């Protein structure tokens, strides 16, 4: 794993935590979820900017948003008791397949 990939992983995790906290922040009326949201997004975008020094923006954004969608869906289910129907699960599976294809086969990123 290159440093760029490590920064991307941190960006994805921080964004996922921030987005999960955003739901709990209730339009920024609750202090600690709001603080977690702002801090998480700040960390995420900083690490994302470091990743963009090395990797193409389109690839980075596809991986960042794709993995983020999958993780947010899982956390929405675990933390907020949200459910997804079959078409949503199939769509998420396609997103995950796209990320796997990009990371496994694209020559646009170093392996």
Biopython code that builds the backbone (N, CA, C, O; Angstrom):
import numpy as np
from Bio.PDB.StructureBuilder import StructureBuilder

atoms = [
    (1, "UNK", "N", (0.849, -1.176, 0.000)),
    (1, "UNK", "CA", (0.000, 0.000, 0.000)),
    (1, "UNK", "C", (0.896, 1.242, 0.000)),
    (1, "UNK", "O", (1.772, 1.395, 0.851)),
    (2, "UNK", "N", (0.658, 2.111, -0.964)),
    (2, "UNK", "CA", (1.438, 3.343, -1.057)),
    (2, "UNK", "C", (0.924, 4.369, -0.049)),
    (2, "UNK", "O", (-0.193, 4.228, 0.449)),
    (3, "UNK", "N", (1.710, 5.394, 0.261)),
    (3, "UNK", "CA", (1.208, 6.451, 1.144)),
    (3, "UNK", "C", (-0.078, 7.092, 0.609)),
    (3, "UNK", "O", (-0.963, 7.437, 1.392)),
    (4, "UNK", "N", (-0.190, 7.254, -0.708)),
    (4, "UNK", "CA", (-1.402, 7.832, -1.292)),
    (4, "UNK", "C", (-2.621, 6.971, -0.988)),
    (4, "UNK", "O", (-3.699, 7.489, -0.697)),
    (5, "UNK", "N", (-2.446, 5.654, -1.057)),
    (5, "UNK", "CA", (-3.553, 4.756, -0.742)),
    (5, "UNK", "C", (-3.909, 4.824, 0.745)),
    (5, "UNK", "O", (-5.080, 4.739, 1.113)),
    (6, "UNK", "N", (-2.906, 4.975, 1.581)),
    (6, "UNK", "CA", (-3.159, 5.112, 3.022)),
    (6, "UNK", "C", (-3.935, 6.401, 3.303)),
    (6, "UNK", "O", (-4.894, 6.388, 4.074)),
    (7, "UNK", "N", (-3.526, 7.511, 2.684)),
    (7, "UNK", "CA", (-4.264, 8.771, 2.837)),
    (7, "UNK", "C", (-5.702, 8.631, 2.344)),
    (7, "UNK", "O", (-6.630, 9.160, 2.955)),
    (8, "UNK", "N", (-5.875, 7.921, 1.246)),
    (8, "UNK", "CA", (-7.222, 7.713, 0.719)),
    (8, "UNK", "C", (-8.064, 6.895, 1.696)),
    (8, "UNK", "O", (-9.237, 7.200, 1.911)),
    (9, "UNK", "N", (-7.479, 5.874, 2.279)),
    (9, "UNK", "CA", (-8.210, 5.061, 3.265)),
    (9, "UNK", "C", (-8.626, 5.906, 4.471)),
    (9, "UNK", "O", (-9.758, 5.802, 4.945)),
    (10, "UNK", "N", (-7.707, 6.741, 4.964)),
    (10, "UNK", "CA", (-8.038, 7.624, 6.092)),
    (10, "UNK", "C", (-9.142, 8.593, 5.690)),
    (10, "UNK", "O", (-10.055, 8.850, 6.474)),
    (11, "UNK", "N", (-9.068, 9.134, 4.479)),
    (11, "UNK", "CA", (-10.096, 10.060, 3.993)),
    (11, "UNK", "C", (-11.461, 9.393, 3.948)),
    (11, "UNK", "O", (-12.466, 10.001, 4.316)),
    (12, "UNK", "N", (-11.499, 8.152, 3.500)),
    (12, "UNK", "CA", (-12.763, 7.412, 3.411)),
    (12, "UNK", "C", (-13.333, 7.155, 4.801)),
    (12, "UNK", "O", (-14.524, 7.366, 5.031)),
    (13, "UNK", "N", (-12.503, 6.706, 5.716)),
    (13, "UNK", "CA", (-12.979, 6.423, 7.080)),
    (13, "UNK", "C", (-13.446, 7.703, 7.767)),
    (13, "UNK", "O", (-14.493, 7.711, 8.414)),
    (14, "UNK", "N", (-12.679, 8.780, 7.632)),
    (14, "UNK", "CA", (-13.065, 10.049, 8.271)),
    (14, "UNK", "C", (-14.373, 10.576, 7.685)),
    (14, "UNK", "O", (-15.225, 11.071, 8.423)),
    (15, "UNK", "N", (-14.537, 10.474, 6.378)),
    (15, "UNK", "CA", (-15.774, 10.941, 5.741)),
    (15, "UNK", "C", (-16.953, 10.090, 6.178)),
    (15, "UNK", "O", (-18.050, 10.607, 6.383)),
    (16, "UNK", "N", (-16.739, 8.805, 6.319)),
    (16, "UNK", "CA", (-17.810, 7.908, 6.748)),
    (16, "UNK", "C", (-18.245, 8.224, 8.176)),
    (16, "UNK", "O", (-19.440, 8.257, 8.469)),
    (17, "UNK", "N", (-17.293, 8.454, 9.050)),
    (17, "UNK", "CA", (-17.610, 8.830, 10.432)),
    (17, "UNK", "C", (-18.340, 10.170, 10.451)),
    (17, "UNK", "O", (-19.335, 10.330, 11.158)),
    (18, "UNK", "N", (-17.842, 11.136, 9.669)),
    (18, "UNK", "CA", (-18.460, 12.461, 9.632)),
    (18, "UNK", "C", (-19.902, 12.400, 9.132)),
    (18, "UNK", "O", (-20.781, 13.053, 9.694)),
    (19, "UNK", "N", (-20.144, 11.630, 8.093)),
    (19, "UNK", "CA", (-21.493, 11.539, 7.541)),
    (19, "UNK", "C", (-22.429, 10.830, 8.503)),
    (19, "UNK", "O", (-23.594, 11.211, 8.622)),
    (20, "UNK", "N", (-21.946, 9.812, 9.189)),
    (20, "UNK", "CA", (-22.768, 9.136, 10.195)),
    (20, "UNK", "C", (-23.102, 10.093, 11.333)),
    (20, "UNK", "O", (-24.238, 10.118, 11.807)),
    (21, "UNK", "N", (-22.132, 10.874, 11.769)),
    (21, "UNK", "CA", (-22.362, 11.859, 12.830)),
    (21, "UNK", "C", (-23.296, 12.972, 12.358)),
    (21, "UNK", "O", (-24.045, 13.531, 13.159)),
    (22, "UNK", "N", (-23.258, 13.296, 11.066)),
    (22, "UNK", "CA", (-24.111, 14.351, 10.527)),
    (22, "UNK", "C", (-25.582, 14.039, 10.760)),
    (22, "UNK", "O", (-26.360, 14.933, 11.093)),
    (23, "UNK", "N", (-25.964, 12.798, 10.592)),
    (23, "UNK", "CA", (-27.359, 12.404, 10.866)),
    (23, "UNK", "C", (-27.678, 12.637, 12.334)),
    (23, "UNK", "O", (-28.754, 13.137, 12.662)),
    (24, "UNK", "N", (-26.757, 12.282, 13.219)),
    (24, "UNK", "CA", (-26.972, 12.448, 14.662)),
    (24, "UNK", "C", (-26.892, 13.908, 15.100)),
    (24, "UNK", "O", (-27.397, 14.259, 16.166)),
    (25, "UNK", "N", (-26.264, 14.765, 14.293)),
    (25, "UNK", "CA", (-26.120, 16.183, 14.649)),
    (25, "UNK", "C", (-27.448, 16.933, 14.589)),
    (25, "UNK", "O", (-27.577, 18.024, 15.145)),
    (26, "UNK", "N", (-28.429, 16.347, 13.914)),
    (26, "UNK", "CA", (-29.766, 16.937, 13.813)),
    (26, "UNK", "C", (-29.704, 18.411, 13.413)),
    (26, "UNK", "O", (-30.069, 19.300, 14.183)),
    (27, "UNK", "N", (-29.227, 18.643, 12.179)),
    (27, "UNK", "CA", (-29.090, 19.994, 11.614)),
    (27, "UNK", "C", (-28.185, 20.880, 12.462)),
    (27, "UNK", "O", (-28.434, 22.076, 12.611)),
    (28, "UNK", "N", (-27.142, 20.288, 13.013)),
    (28, "UNK", "CA", (-26.139, 20.979, 13.835)),
    (28, "UNK", "C", (-26.729, 21.580, 15.114)),
    (28, "UNK", "O", (-26.269, 22.618, 15.589)),
    (29, "UNK", "N", (-27.744, 20.924, 15.662)),
    (29, "UNK", "CA", (-28.319, 21.373, 16.936)),
    (29, "UNK", "C", (-27.750, 20.603, 18.119)),
    (29, "UNK", "O", (-27.995, 20.973, 19.268)),
    (30, "UNK", "N", (-26.995, 19.539, 17.861)),
    (30, "UNK", "CA", (-26.367, 18.760, 18.928)),
    (30, "UNK", "C", (-24.851, 18.944, 18.813)),
    (30, "UNK", "O", (-24.268, 18.732, 17.750)),
    (31, "UNK", "N", (-24.223, 19.344, 19.928)),
    (31, "UNK", "CA", (-22.826, 19.772, 19.904)),
    (31, "UNK", "C", (-21.861, 18.689, 19.450)),
    (31, "UNK", "O", (-21.179, 18.869, 18.441)),
    (32, "UNK", "N", (-21.782, 17.565, 20.167)),
    (32, "UNK", "CA", (-20.724, 16.597, 19.885)),
    (32, "UNK", "C", (-20.847, 15.921, 18.530)),
    (32, "UNK", "O", (-19.833, 15.749, 17.854)),
    (33, "UNK", "N", (-22.040, 15.530, 18.102)),
    (33, "UNK", "CA", (-22.116, 15.020, 16.725)),
    (33, "UNK", "C", (-21.729, 16.077, 15.693)),
    (33, "UNK", "O", (-21.166, 15.746, 14.650)),
    (34, "UNK", "N", (-22.027, 17.347, 15.978)),
    (34, "UNK", "CA", (-21.643, 18.434, 15.068)),
    (34, "UNK", "C", (-20.128, 18.599, 15.016)),
    (34, "UNK", "O", (-19.558, 18.792, 13.942)),
    (35, "UNK", "N", (-19.483, 18.524, 16.165)),
    (35, "UNK", "CA", (-18.015, 18.625, 16.224)),
    (35, "UNK", "C", (-17.375, 17.463, 15.471)),
    (35, "UNK", "O", (-16.422, 17.660, 14.716)),
    (36, "UNK", "N", (-17.888, 16.269, 15.671)),
    (36, "UNK", "CA", (-17.366, 15.087, 14.975)),
    (36, "UNK", "C", (-17.551, 15.244, 13.466)),
    (36, "UNK", "O", (-16.668, 14.881, 12.690)),
    (37, "UNK", "N", (-18.685, 15.778, 13.056)),
    (37, "UNK", "CA", (-18.953, 15.984, 11.631)),
    (37, "UNK", "C", (-17.931, 16.934, 11.011)),
    (37, "UNK", "O", (-17.317, 16.615, 9.993)),
    (38, "UNK", "N", (-17.754, 18.096, 11.624)),
    (38, "UNK", "CA", (-16.836, 19.094, 11.070)),
    (38, "UNK", "C", (-15.398, 18.571, 11.075)),
    (38, "UNK", "O", (-14.682, 18.717, 10.084)),
    (39, "UNK", "N", (-14.976, 17.967, 12.177)),
    (39, "UNK", "CA", (-13.614, 17.434, 12.267)),
    (39, "UNK", "C", (-13.402, 16.300, 11.257)),
    (39, "UNK", "O", (-12.358, 16.229, 10.608)),
    (40, "UNK", "N", (-14.381, 15.429, 11.130)),
    (40, "UNK", "CA", (-14.264, 14.312, 10.197)),
    (40, "UNK", "C", (-14.144, 14.762, 8.758)),
    (40, "UNK", "O", (-13.333, 14.232, 7.999)),
    (41, "UNK", "N", (-14.958, 15.747, 8.382)),
    (41, "UNK", "CA", (-14.861, 16.259, 7.014)),
    (41, "UNK", "C", (-13.539, 16.991, 6.788)),
    (41, "UNK", "O", (-12.956, 16.883, 5.709)),
    (42, "UNK", "N", (-13.059, 17.730, 7.780)),
    (42, "UNK", "CA", (-11.772, 18.426, 7.638)),
    (42, "UNK", "C", (-10.639, 17.420, 7.431)),
    (42, "UNK", "O", (-9.805, 17.597, 6.542)),
    (43, "UNK", "N", (-10.608, 16.380, 8.236)),
    (43, "UNK", "CA", (-9.590, 15.335, 8.098)),
    (43, "UNK", "C", (-9.719, 14.661, 6.738)),
    (43, "UNK", "O", (-8.725, 14.433, 6.049)),
    (44, "UNK", "N", (-10.948, 14.348, 6.362)),
    (44, "UNK", "CA", (-11.183, 13.658, 5.101)),
    (44, "UNK", "C", (-10.685, 14.466, 3.915)),
    (44, "UNK", "O", (-9.974, 13.938, 3.059)),
    (45, "UNK", "N", (-11.053, 15.749, 3.855)),
    (45, "UNK", "CA", (-10.643, 16.554, 2.710)),
    (45, "UNK", "C", (-9.145, 16.830, 2.704)),
    (45, "UNK", "O", (-8.539, 16.934, 1.638)),
    (46, "UNK", "N", (-8.549, 16.949, 3.872)),
    (46, "UNK", "CA", (-7.097, 17.125, 3.915)),
    (46, "UNK", "C", (-6.393, 15.886, 3.355)),
    (46, "UNK", "O", (-5.507, 15.994, 2.506)),
    (47, "UNK", "N", (-6.796, 14.716, 3.839)),
    (47, "UNK", "CA", (-6.176, 13.478, 3.347)),
    (47, "UNK", "C", (-6.481, 13.263, 1.870)),
    (47, "UNK", "O", (-5.641, 12.758, 1.126)),
    (48, "UNK", "N", (-7.668, 13.642, 1.452)),
    (48, "UNK", "CA", (-8.017, 13.535, 0.039)),
    (48, "UNK", "C", (-7.114, 14.427, -0.800)),
    (48, "UNK", "O", (-6.700, 14.034, -1.891)),
    (49, "UNK", "N", (-6.803, 15.617, -0.310)),
    (49, "UNK", "CA", (-5.917, 16.521, -1.055)),
    (49, "UNK", "C", (-4.510, 15.943, -1.176)),
    (49, "UNK", "O", (-3.846, 16.140, -2.194)),
    (50, "UNK", "N", (-4.054, 15.239, -0.156)),
    (50, "UNK", "CA", (-2.732, 14.599, -0.227)),
    (50, "UNK", "C", (-2.731, 13.475, -1.253)),
    (50, "UNK", "O", (-1.747, 13.271, -1.964)),
    (51, "UNK", "N", (-3.829, 12.757, -1.320)),
    (51, "UNK", "CA", (-3.957, 11.674, -2.295)),
    (51, "UNK", "C", (-3.896, 12.210, -3.715)),
    (51, "UNK", "O", (-3.315, 11.582, -4.601)),
    (52, "UNK", "N", (-4.502, 13.381, -3.928)),
    (52, "UNK", "CA", (-4.575, 13.950, -5.279)),
    (52, "UNK", "C", (-3.233, 14.430, -5.804)),
    (52, "UNK", "O", (-3.117, 14.749, -6.987)),
    (53, "UNK", "N", (-2.212, 14.488, -4.950)),
    (53, "UNK", "CA", (-0.878, 14.828, -5.423)),
    (53, "UNK", "C", (-0.302, 13.711, -6.289)),
    (53, "UNK", "O", (0.583, 13.947, -7.112)),
    (54, "UNK", "N", (-0.809, 12.497, -6.098)),
    (54, "UNK", "CA", (-0.231, 11.325, -6.750)),
    (54, "UNK", "C", (-1.197, 10.627, -7.703)),
    (54, "UNK", "O", (-0.798, 10.182, -8.780)),
    (55, "UNK", "N", (-2.451, 10.531, -7.314)),
    (55, "UNK", "CA", (-3.421, 9.757, -8.084)),
    (55, "UNK", "C", (-4.374, 10.671, -8.849)),
    (55, "UNK", "O", (-4.613, 11.799, -8.417)),
    (56, "UNK", "N", (-4.924, 10.214, -9.973)),
    (56, "UNK", "CA", (-5.851, 11.024, -10.768)),
    (56, "UNK", "C", (-7.148, 11.322, -10.003)),
    (56, "UNK", "O", (-7.680, 10.458, -9.305)),
    (57, "UNK", "N", (-7.641, 12.544, -10.143)),
    (57, "UNK", "CA", (-8.804, 12.985, -9.389)),
    (57, "UNK", "C", (-10.041, 12.121, -9.666)),
    (57, "UNK", "O", (-10.794, 11.816, -8.741)),
    (58, "UNK", "N", (-10.256, 11.729, -10.906)),
    (58, "UNK", "CA", (-11.426, 10.908, -11.229)),
    (58, "UNK", "C", (-11.402, 9.555, -10.542)),
    (58, "UNK", "O", (-12.419, 9.092, -10.025)),
    (59, "UNK", "N", (-10.243, 8.930, -10.538)),
    (59, "UNK", "CA", (-10.092, 7.631, -9.882)),
    (59, "UNK", "C", (-10.250, 7.779, -8.380)),
    (59, "UNK", "O", (-10.954, 6.993, -7.746)),
    (60, "UNK", "N", (-9.598, 8.783, -7.807)),
    (60, "UNK", "CA", (-9.678, 9.011, -6.357)),
    (60, "UNK", "C", (-11.122, 9.247, -5.943)),
    (60, "UNK", "O", (-11.598, 8.663, -4.970)),
    (61, "UNK", "N", (-11.813, 10.099, -6.677)),
    (61, "UNK", "CA", (-13.187, 10.423, -6.302)),
    (61, "UNK", "C", (-14.095, 9.208, -6.453)),
    (61, "UNK", "O", (-14.978, 8.994, -5.622)),
    (62, "UNK", "N", (-13.893, 8.414, -7.492)),
    (62, "UNK", "CA", (-14.704, 7.210, -7.681)),
    (62, "UNK", "C", (-14.522, 6.239, -6.522)),
    (62, "UNK", "O", (-15.496, 5.685, -6.012)),
    (63, "UNK", "N", (-13.282, 6.034, -6.108)),
    (63, "UNK", "CA", (-13.009, 5.112, -5.004)),
    (63, "UNK", "C", (-13.520, 5.696, -3.686)),
    (63, "UNK", "O", (-14.160, 4.997, -2.900)),
    (64, "UNK", "N", (-13.236, 6.978, -3.447)),
    (64, "UNK", "CA", (-13.652, 7.648, -2.209)),
    (64, "UNK", "C", (-15.171, 7.605, -2.057)),
    (64, "UNK", "O", (-15.683, 7.224, -1.005)),
    (65, "UNK", "N", (-15.876, 7.990, -3.093)),
    (65, "UNK", "CA", (-17.334, 8.019, -2.986)),
    (65, "UNK", "C", (-17.927, 6.613, -3.000)),
    (65, "UNK", "O", (-18.892, 6.340, -2.286)),
    (66, "UNK", "N", (-17.361, 5.725, -3.804)),
    (66, "UNK", "CA", (-17.891, 4.358, -3.882)),
    (66, "UNK", "C", (-17.765, 3.601, -2.579)),
    (66, "UNK", "O", (-18.746, 3.041, -2.088)),
    (67, "UNK", "N", (-16.571, 3.576, -2.013)),
    (67, "UNK", "CA", (-16.382, 2.893, -0.728)),
    (67, "UNK", "C", (-17.173, 3.610, 0.364)),
    (67, "UNK", "O", (-17.728, 2.973, 1.259)),
    (68, "UNK", "N", (-17.218, 4.950, 0.281)),
    (68, "UNK", "CA", (-18.005, 5.716, 1.260)),
    (68, "UNK", "C", (-19.470, 5.327, 1.234)),
    (68, "UNK", "O", (-20.090, 5.183, 2.288)),
    (69, "UNK", "N", (-20.040, 5.154, 0.037)),
    (69, "UNK", "CA", (-21.446, 4.750, -0.089)),
    (69, "UNK", "C", (-21.675, 3.405, 0.583)),
    (69, "UNK", "O", (-22.646, 3.229, 1.318)),
    (70, "UNK", "N", (-20.787, 2.467, 0.333)),
    (70, "UNK", "CA", (-20.932, 1.134, 0.932)),
    (70, "UNK", "C", (-20.844, 1.221, 2.458)),
    (70, "UNK", "O", (-21.680, 0.656, 3.163)),
    (71, "UNK", "N", (-19.830, 1.929, 2.965)),
    (71, "UNK", "CA", (-19.662, 2.025, 4.422)),
    (71, "UNK", "C", (-20.800, 2.801, 5.079)),
    (71, "UNK", "O", (-21.268, 2.414, 6.150)),
    (72, "UNK", "N", (-21.255, 3.892, 4.452)),
    (72, "UNK", "CA", (-22.369, 4.666, 5.004)),
    (72, "UNK", "C", (-23.632, 3.817, 5.042)),
    (72, "UNK", "O", (-24.403, 3.899, 5.999)),
    (73, "UNK", "N", (-23.851, 3.014, 4.026)),
    (73, "UNK", "CA", (-25.025, 2.144, 4.011)),
    (73, "UNK", "C", (-24.982, 1.146, 5.156)),
    (73, "UNK", "O", (-25.998, 0.887, 5.801)),
    (74, "UNK", "N", (-23.805, 0.587, 5.408)),
    (74, "UNK", "CA", (-23.648, -0.365, 6.520)),
    (74, "UNK", "C", (-23.850, 0.345, 7.854)),
    (74, "UNK", "O", (-24.563, -0.160, 8.721)),
    (75, "UNK", "N", (-23.224, 1.522, 8.027)),
    (75, "UNK", "CA", (-23.381, 2.260, 9.279)),
    (75, "UNK", "C", (-24.797, 2.780, 9.464)),
    (75, "UNK", "O", (-25.288, 2.820, 10.592)),
    (76, "UNK", "N", (-25.465, 3.178, 8.390)),
    (76, "UNK", "CA", (-26.859, 3.592, 8.481)),
    (76, "UNK", "C", (-27.729, 2.467, 9.014)),
    (76, "UNK", "O", (-28.652, 2.693, 9.797)),
    (77, "UNK", "N", (-27.423, 1.256, 8.581)),
    (77, "UNK", "CA", (-28.157, 0.079, 9.044)),
    (77, "UNK", "C", (-27.827, -0.220, 10.506)),
    (77, "UNK", "O", (-28.727, -0.473, 11.307)),
    (78, "UNK", "N", (-26.533, -0.193, 10.858)),
    (78, "UNK", "CA", (-26.113, -0.537, 12.215)),
    (78, "UNK", "C", (-26.443, 0.538, 13.243)),
    (78, "UNK", "O", (-26.945, 0.224, 14.322)),
    (79, "UNK", "N", (-26.168, 1.801, 12.926)),
    (79, "UNK", "CA", (-26.291, 2.883, 13.899)),
    (79, "UNK", "C", (-27.689, 3.494, 13.908)),
    (79, "UNK", "O", (-28.241, 3.777, 14.971)),
    (80, "UNK", "N", (-28.260, 3.697, 12.722)),
    (80, "UNK", "CA", (-29.534, 4.421, 12.628)),
    (80, "UNK", "C", (-30.713, 3.514, 12.285)),
    (80, "UNK", "O", (-31.828, 3.995, 12.084)),
    (81, "UNK", "N", (-30.475, 2.216, 12.218)),
    (81, "UNK", "CA", (-31.530, 1.223, 11.952)),
    (81, "UNK", "C", (-32.253, 1.463, 10.629)),
    (81, "UNK", "O", (-33.451, 1.204, 10.513)),
    (82, "UNK", "N", (-31.514, 1.963, 9.627)),
    (82, "UNK", "CA", (-32.088, 2.187, 8.308)),
    (82, "UNK", "C", (-31.969, 0.912, 7.485)),
    (82, "UNK", "O", (-30.990, 0.177, 7.607)),
    (83, "UNK", "N", (-32.945, 0.658, 6.666)),
    (83, "UNK", "CA", (-32.922, -0.548, 5.841)),
    (83, "UNK", "C", (-32.879, -0.164, 4.368)),
    (83, "UNK", "O", (-33.259, 0.942, 3.984)),
    (84, "UNK", "N", (-32.413, -1.092, 3.561)),
    (84, "UNK", "CA", (-32.340, -0.913, 2.113)),
    (84, "UNK", "C", (-33.121, -2.026, 1.443)),
    (84, "UNK", "O", (-33.102, -3.170, 1.898)),
    (85, "UNK", "N", (-33.813, -1.689, 0.354)),
    (85, "UNK", "CA", (-34.532, -2.716, -0.387)),
    (85, "UNK", "C", (-33.583, -3.382, -1.389)),
    (85, "UNK", "O", (-32.429, -2.979, -1.533)),
    (86, "UNK", "N", (-34.082, -4.391, -2.067)),
    (86, "UNK", "CA", (-33.256, -5.172, -2.979)),
    (86, "UNK", "C", (-32.635, -4.322, -4.096)),
    (86, "UNK", "O", (-31.441, -4.464, -4.356)),
    (87, "UNK", "N", (-33.396, -3.443, -4.768)),
    (87, "UNK", "CA", (-32.751, -2.626, -5.798)),
    (87, "UNK", "C", (-31.606, -1.760, -5.248)),
    (87, "UNK", "O", (-30.597, -1.578, -5.929)),
    (88, "UNK", "N", (-31.746, -1.229, -4.040)),
    (88, "UNK", "CA", (-30.669, -0.429, -3.437)),
    (88, "UNK", "C", (-29.446, -1.302, -3.176)),
    (88, "UNK", "O", (-28.320, -0.882, -3.438)),
    (89, "UNK", "N", (-29.655, -2.502, -2.668)),
    (89, "UNK", "CA", (-28.539, -3.416, -2.407)),
    (89, "UNK", "C", (-27.834, -3.819, -3.704)),
    (89, "UNK", "O", (-26.607, -3.912, -3.745)),
    (90, "UNK", "N", (-28.608, -4.054, -4.754)),
    (90, "UNK", "CA", (-28.012, -4.401, -6.051)),
    (90, "UNK", "C", (-27.194, -3.225, -6.584)),
    (90, "UNK", "O", (-26.088, -3.415, -7.090)),
    (91, "UNK", "N", (-27.733, -2.019, -6.471)),
    (91, "UNK", "CA", (-27.005, -0.829, -6.911)),
    (91, "UNK", "C", (-25.704, -0.649, -6.153)),
    (91, "UNK", "O", (-24.676, -0.325, -6.749)),
    (92, "UNK", "N", (-25.740, -0.856, -4.850)),
    (92, "UNK", "CA", (-24.532, -0.746, -4.031)),
    (92, "UNK", "C", (-23.521, -1.826, -4.420)),
    (92, "UNK", "O", (-22.315, -1.579, -4.432)),
    (93, "UNK", "N", (-24.012, -3.007, -4.734)),
    (93, "UNK", "CA", (-23.122, -4.080, -5.183)),
    (93, "UNK", "C", (-22.418, -3.692, -6.491)),
    (93, "UNK", "O", (-21.239, -3.994, -6.676)),
    (94, "UNK", "N", (-23.142, -3.025, -7.391)),
    (94, "UNK", "CA", (-22.520, -2.556, -8.638)),
    (94, "UNK", "C", (-21.456, -1.499, -8.352)),
    (94, "UNK", "O", (-20.397, -1.498, -8.979)),
    (95, "UNK", "N", (-21.732, -0.609, -7.417)),
    (95, "UNK", "CA", (-20.744, 0.404, -7.042)),
    (95, "UNK", "C", (-19.487, -0.270, -6.507)),
    (95, "UNK", "O", (-18.374, 0.082, -6.898)),
    (96, "UNK", "N", (-19.664, -1.230, -5.621)),
    (96, "UNK", "CA", (-18.531, -1.960, -5.053)),
    (96, "UNK", "C", (-17.765, -2.702, -6.147)),
    (96, "UNK", "O", (-16.535, -2.728, -6.137)),
    (97, "UNK", "N", (-18.488, -3.302, -7.088)),
    (97, "UNK", "CA", (-17.825, -3.988, -8.210)),
    (97, "UNK", "C", (-16.990, -3.000, -9.027)),
    (97, "UNK", "O", (-15.891, -3.336, -9.469)),
    (98, "UNK", "N", (-17.500, -1.799, -9.226)),
    (98, "UNK", "CA", (-16.748, -0.782, -9.957)),
    (98, "UNK", "C", (-15.457, -0.411, -9.257)),
    (98, "UNK", "O", (-14.420, -0.255, -9.902)),
    (99, "UNK", "N", (-15.512, -0.268, -7.943)),
    (99, "UNK", "CA", (-14.306, 0.050, -7.169)),
    (99, "UNK", "C", (-13.296, -1.088, -7.276)),
    (99, "UNK", "O", (-12.099, -0.843, -7.427)),
    (100, "UNK", "N", (-13.765, -2.312, -7.198)),
    (100, "UNK", "CA", (-12.867, -3.469, -7.321)),
    (100, "UNK", "C", (-12.220, -3.495, -8.703)),
    (100, "UNK", "O", (-11.024, -3.762, -8.822)),
    (101, "UNK", "N", (-12.990, -3.223, -9.735)),
    (101, "UNK", "CA", (-12.446, -3.210, -11.095)),
    (101, "UNK", "C", (-11.393, -2.114, -11.242)),
    (101, "UNK", "O", (-10.327, -2.347, -11.811)),
    (102, "UNK", "N", (-11.692, -0.915, -10.727)),
    (102, "UNK", "CA", (-10.720, 0.186, -10.811)),
    (102, "UNK", "C", (-9.423, -0.197, -10.104)),
    (102, "UNK", "O", (-8.338, -0.044, -10.665)),
    (103, "UNK", "N", (-9.534, -0.690, -8.882)),
    (103, "UNK", "CA", (-8.339, -1.000, -8.102)),
    (103, "UNK", "C", (-7.601, -2.227, -8.606)),
    (103, "UNK", "O", (-6.381, -2.314, -8.467)),
    (104, "UNK", "N", (-8.308, -3.158, -9.179)),
    (104, "UNK", "CA", (-7.672, -4.392, -9.615)),
    (104, "UNK", "C", (-7.115, -4.354, -11.018)),
    (104, "UNK", "O", (-6.140, -5.045, -11.314)),
    (105, "UNK", "N", (-7.721, -3.552, -11.900)),
    (105, "UNK", "CA", (-7.370, -3.650, -13.306)),
    (105, "UNK", "C", (-6.973, -2.347, -13.988)),
    (105, "UNK", "O", (-6.384, -2.385, -15.068)),
    (106, "UNK", "N", (-7.272, -1.208, -13.399)),
    (106, "UNK", "CA", (-6.984, 0.052, -14.074)),
    (106, "UNK", "C", (-5.484, 0.338, -14.095)),
    (106, "UNK", "O", (-4.791, 0.151, -13.095)),
    (107, "UNK", "N", (-5.005, 0.783, -15.224)),
    (107, "UNK", "CA", (-3.614, 1.196, -15.339)),
    (107, "UNK", "C", (-3.438, 2.668, -14.979)),
    (107, "UNK", "O", (-2.331, 3.201, -15.039)),
    (108, "UNK", "N", (-4.548, 3.324, -14.602)),
    (108, "UNK", "CA", (-4.507, 4.736, -14.248)),
    (108, "UNK", "C", (-3.940, 4.975, -12.843)),
    (108, "UNK", "O", (-3.597, 6.100, -12.479)),
    (109, "UNK", "N", (-3.852, 3.899, -12.069)),
    (109, "UNK", "CA", (-3.337, 4.027, -10.701)),
    (109, "UNK", "C", (-2.185, 3.042, -10.482)),
    (109, "UNK", "O", (-2.196, 1.945, -11.040)),
    (110, "UNK", "N", (-1.208, 3.422, -9.685)),
    (110, "UNK", "CA", (-0.116, 2.487, -9.382)),
    (110, "UNK", "C", (-0.603, 1.361, -8.478)),
    (110, "UNK", "O", (-1.409, 1.580, -7.574)),
    (111, "UNK", "N", (-0.111, 0.169, -8.731)),
    (111, "UNK", "CA", (-0.500, -0.987, -7.909)),
    (111, "UNK", "C", (0.669, -1.446, -7.077)),
    (111, "UNK", "O", (0.547, -2.407, -6.317)),
]
sb = StructureBuilder()
sb.init_structure("model")
sb.init_model(0)
sb.init_chain("A")
sb.init_seg("    ")
for serial, (resi, resn, name, xyz) in enumerate(atoms, 1):
    if name == "N":
        sb.init_residue(resn, " ", resi, " ")
    sb.init_atom(name, np.array(xyz, "f"), 0.0, 1.0, " ", f" {name:<3s}", serial, name[0])
structure = sb.get_structure()
